[in-house]
Amino acid sequence: MATPDRLQRWPSNESSVAHWGDGDGSFYFPSLKALYMRRFPGCVGFLAELVAPQLHTLYLECITEEAMSDIATASIEAGSGSPKFSSIRHLIVRIGTNYLPEIPASAWSRFENSYPDATHVSILDANVREFLRSLVGQGESTAPWMKLSTLSLPNAPKDMIADTVTKRAEIGFPIRNLQVSRAVYNDESSFYEMAKVGVEVAENPLASFPAFCHTEDWQHPDVNDSYDDFSGQEFDDESDGDDESEDEDDSDEDDSVDVDDSVDVDDSVDVDDSDDDDESDSVVGSEDVEMSEDDEVSENAGESSEAEESENTDDSEVTETSEDAEEPEDAGASDDGSEDESDGGEISEEQDVSDSSAQ
């Protein structure tokens, strides 16, 4: 990490500030221009002690209503009541929780008053009704962010955006530029031309965050803190699925080893007393060792059918006759000639020669 006097951008997390100070001193970063913070137990205390006169951009992620209120308080000078970070112009916020109630407009108003000179604001969530209500306030005297020129709402619906843009223009603080989703941008009933608002498409909401601020790149491995992504699914779902599949693969490998090692016939006797895995192993192992008389008969029957198929060619007739002679049951059947006559009614050339010699 760069020294504090040269640090310009910093993605902070719990592990990076957990052991910093005890509240008796300040964190002085004279060159810090961009700060990314994800909610963690010490973030409010750190922000309260932070001195960063050039801080220009603040990224906040996974913020609850309570955390937002505390962050707003920590961003105000305790003695004078004036904003600590008066140089902040860019604010990017992602609440990132679908299971919590929406942050009310009153909490947003306190947050906005802590950074009064913001000109570019991006809210990455889809549920922004209360936030947009706070932008209008109760009229001209209470409207926040009077210098706001660019508003990025890549997941917000069109009707909410249109209503806010119209009301901001009516109270004398128009929004000049918008970043919206492609669906809103392509809407034929767009009012943007009439409202004289510059509009562009925000292709990827996370593009607002620089690469070094992506949570998965810096999150401490010991922190078990999964949270919802934009689709409402948790980041940890896929990794859990991978772990389950790996466990299944390991169990399959163990089963295959047990099958190869099972050479005792006694395995088939202990089927009822074993677990499910042992039961499947013993059954498979016994098939490799045991062979019943019925299996022998079926095997001989299979060989007889193979012999019948091979008799259709002249070159294989003598070969099949010699194979039948090696097995006792088939040899007896060939001496009497009854089995061959019942199966196909055909007699080999060698048997014709032996019959004529006997006569």
N, C-alpha and C positions, 0 to 999 in steps of 0.2 A: 504494500500500500504506500502511496505517496505520503510525504510528510504533510501535516496539517496546513502549513503555510502555502503548499503548492497544490493541494487536492482540489480538483474542480468538479468531479462527478463521483458520486458515492451511492451504491446500492447497499443500504444498511439492513441488517437483520439482527435477530436476537443474539446470535453468537458473537457478532462483531462489536456489540456495545455492552454485553452482559457484565463485564468486569471493569467498566470504565467509571471511575469516580464513585463518590457516595453522596452526591448532591451538594458538597461543600465548595465545588469549583465549577468553572464553565468550560465548555468545549469550544475552543476558538478556531474557526476555519476561515481565514480572511479571503481565500480564493475560491471557496466552494460556490458553484453556480447551479448545480443540479443535484437534488436529493431524492432518492427513491426510498419509500418506507412502507413496509408491510406490517400490519398490526401485530404487536407482540407485547408482553407485559411491561417492558421498559421503554417503549417508544415515546410515551408522553413525557416521562421524566427526562429522557435524552433531549427531546425537542425543547423542553423548558430551559435547559442549560445550554442549548446551542446558540452560539454567536456566529452568524454568517452574513456579513453586511452585503455580499454580492450574490446572495442566493436568488436565482432568477426563475428556476423551474422546480416545482414540487410535485412528485408522483406519490399518490396514496392508494393502497390496495387492501382489500378485505377490511373495510372500515365499518364498524357498527355505529348505531346512534350514540351510544355512550362514548365510544372512542372519538367520534367526530366532535362531540362537545368538549372532551378533554383536550383534543388537539387544538381546537379553536381557542380555548383558554390559555394553553401553553404558548400560543403564538402572539399573545398580548403581553406587553410590558406590565409587570405587576404594579409598579409605582405610578407610572403616567397613564396607563390604560391605552397607550398608542400601539399600533402594530409593530411587532419585533422585526418582521421580515417585509419591510416596505418596498423592497426591490423585486419582490415576486411578481411576475407578469404571466407566467404559464402555470395553470393548474390542471392536472390530470387525475381523475378519481375513478376508481372501480370498486363499487361496494362488494360485488362478487358473492353475495349470498341470496339464494332464492327462498330459503326457509325462514328468514327473519322478516318482521314487518318492515314496510318501507319507511325510510327515515323521513320524519315530518318536515314541513316547510320551515317551522320555527328553528329546528336544528341546523338546517341549511343556511338560514339567515345569519345565525351566529357565526357559522363557518365563513360565510362570504364577507362578513364585516372584519374578519381577521386578516384578509388579504384584499383590501379595497381597491387596489390599483391593477388588478388582474385584467388582462386584455384578451387572452386566449384560454378558453376553458373547454375541457373535454370530459364528458361523462360517458363511460363505456357500458353502462347497464341499460337494460331495456325498460325497466320500470322507473320512469323519471318524472312522473306526474307531479309529485311534491316538490321536486327540485325546480321544475319549470314554474310552478306557482310562486316559489320564492323569488324568481327573477323579476316578477312583475310587482310584488309587494302590494302595498295599499295605495299606490299612486306615485306621482313624481317625487315626492319628498322621501319615500322609503325604498325606492328601487335601488338594489345593490349594483355594484360593478358598472358604474356610469361610463367607464372607458371600455367596456366589453365590445370588441369588434369581431371576434371569431368564436363561434360556438360549434363544437363537434359533438354530434349525437348519432353515432353510427348504428345504434340499435333501437332508437326511439321511433314510434309511429308518426305518420305524417300529420294527423290532425292535431296532436299535441304541439308539434313543432310550429305549425302554421298559426295556431292561436297565440303562442308566446311571441313569435316574431311580430304579429300584428299589434299586440298590446304594448310591446316595447317601443314600437314606432309611435304609437299614440301618446305615450307619456314623455316622448322626446329623447329616448335613448335607444335608437334603432340598432339592430344587429346587422352588420354589413356582410358578413360571410358565414356560410353554413357548410358543415361537412355531414353528409347523411348517407344512409345505405343506398345501394343501387336501386332497390325497389322503390324507394321514395323519390329518388332522382329521376327515374323513368316514368313516373306517374304523369299521365297526360293532363290531368286536372291540376297540375302544379300552379301555385300562385306566386312563385318566386319572381317571375318576370315582372308581375304587377307590383310586387312589394319592393322591387329593385334590390334584391339580395343576391349576392354572388354565391353560387352553390357548386360544390364539388363532391365527388364520391369518396367516401372513406372505405377503401377496399377491405382492409383488415384492421379490426379494432385494436388488436395488440400491437399494431405497427406504431401506435402512439408511444409505446414504451420502447426505449432504446434496447439493443440486444443485451447489453450488460445488466439490464434490469429485469430480465425474465426470471420469474421466481424459481423455476426448476433448475436454473443454472447456479443459484447461490444458496438455496435453502439448505440449512444444516441437516445432515443425514440423521441425526438423533431426534429431530423434531418430527413427531408424528402428527402432522397437521394438514389433513386433506381438506380441500374446499372445492366448491362447485365451479365448473368452467362455464362458458357462455351457453352451452347446450343443456345445462342442468345436471350433468354427470360429473362424478368425482374423478379427479386425476388418478386416484389410487386403484380404480376399478380394473383397469387393464393390467396393471402390475399384479393385482391379486389373482386375476385369471391366469396369468403366466405362472404364478407360483403354484396354483392348483394343478395346472397341466404338468408342471415339472414333478410334483408329487406323484401324479398318476404314472408318469413315465418311470419314476424310480420304483414304484410298486410293481409295474410290469416287468422291469428288469429283474427284481427280486424273484418274481414268480418264475421267470424263465430259468433262473439259476436253480431253483428248487426242482423244476422238472428234470433238468439234466442230471441232478444229483440223486434223484429217487430211483434206486435200482432194486429196492426190496419189494417183494410181493406183499409183505405185511402192510404196506401203505394202503392197499385197497380195503383191508379189514378195519382200519382205524378211521374210516370216513365219517361215521356218525359222531365220533368224539372230538373231531378236529374243528377248527374255525373254518370260515368260508374260504379263505385263501388256501389253507392246508387241504381242504376238501377237494378243491379244483386241482391242486398239485398232485394229490394221491391218485385221483382218477386218471389224470393224464399219464402219470408214471406207471400205473398198472397196465394201461393199454400197451406200453412199450415192452412189458415183461411177459404178461399172460397172453395165452391164445387158447380159446375154448375149442371143443371138437366141432361145434357148429361153424366156427370161423374157418377150421381146416376144410370142412366140406364145402363151404362157400368159396374158399380159395381154389379147391380142386374144380368146382363147377366153373369158376371163372377161367381156369386154364383150359377146361374142355371147350368153352365157348370160343376161346382164342384159337384153339386147334381147328374148330369148325370153320372159322373165318379163313384160316391159312390154307385149308384144303382146296379152296377155289383156285389156287394157282398150282401149276405142275411142279415148280421148283421147291415149294414148301411142304408137299405131302409127305415125303420121306422123313423130313425133319420132325414134323409133328408126331409121326408114328413112333419115332425113336424116343421122343419125350414122353409119350404115353406109356411106353414100355418101362421107363424108369420108375413110375409110380405104381404101387401094387394095385390100387383100386382100378385105375385106368387100364392097366395091363390085363386084368381079368376081363374087363369089359371088351377089350379088343380081341381076346382069344375067342370069346363066344360070338362076337360080331353083333350081339343084340343091341348094345348101346349105340354103335355107329348106325345101325339100321333104323333105330327109333329117332335118332337125332336128324339124320338127313337122308337115310337110305342109301348112302354111298359107301363103297368098299374100296380101299386103296389097292393099287396095283400089286404091292408086295403080298397082301393077303390073298389076291387072286392066284398068284403063283404058288403059294403054300397049299391052297385048297386043291389045285389041279394035281400037285405032286402026291397028295394024300389019296386021291382017287386012283 
